[in-house]
Amino acid sequence: MTTDRRLLIATGNPGKVAEFRTLLDGCGWDVVAPADIGLPRVEVIETSRSYLENAVSKAVRHAEASGLTSLADDSGLEVDALDGRPGVISARYGGPQAATASARNARLLGELDGVPPGRRGARFRAVLALAIPNGETYVREATVQGRIAAAPRGAEGFGYDPIFELPDGRTMAELGEDKHALSHRGLAAREIIEVLRELR
Ligand code: IMP
């Protein structure tokens, strides 16, 4: 088994890298991003309709390319009134016409136009996959329940955070540091930390 204690975060999304650095603080591993180790972009085409397959393939490809233990996340927003969309295609929802997070948020709010608060239920889901260079993988999953706000609020976080409202009325983009304690990624990360501790 490798004695290298670097943990590669298998994503090019700076929002996710920043969250993982905080979430994994104190886990006993040295968290690095692809750019920190000069890793050329690892092409992983997310063809699967499953978060699990996407997360595992991202983690395994990065572990193979870098020789480091690698952690990948596949996540998304599931809106009940839209039969679970955008789901696994959250990052690309709306195609090229909705190329930014605020454009995707506007599109989603438009689709829910006229839908009353009681029918705007939604959840964030995160599946985390850890791949170690010997080929073993570990997977943990978590969700957080909420609803889609009437309009975007808050300036923190990334992606759909400004339109995802928690039961206490704050959007994810209004939580600041509290996001890590409450979010889907935070909950799944706490379980992955247990695995990381056992692997050390
Ligand atoms: P992927 O996991 O790289 O396929 O991207 C998941 C997409 O889901 C992100 O690009 C965001 O649009 C959305 N998403 C996942 N987690 C969050 C979150 O914590 N806040 C806001 N949006 C999120």
Boltz pocket constraint, residues with backbone or C-beta under 6 A from the ligand:
constraints:
  - pocket:
      binder: B
      contacts: [[A, 13], [A, 46], [A, 73], [A, 74], [A, 75], [A, 76], [A, 77], [A, 87], [A, 88], [A, 90], [A, 91], [A, 124], [A, 125], [A, 157], [A, 158], [A, 159], [A, 160], [A, 161], [A, 172], [A, 183], [A, 185]]
      max_distance: 6.0
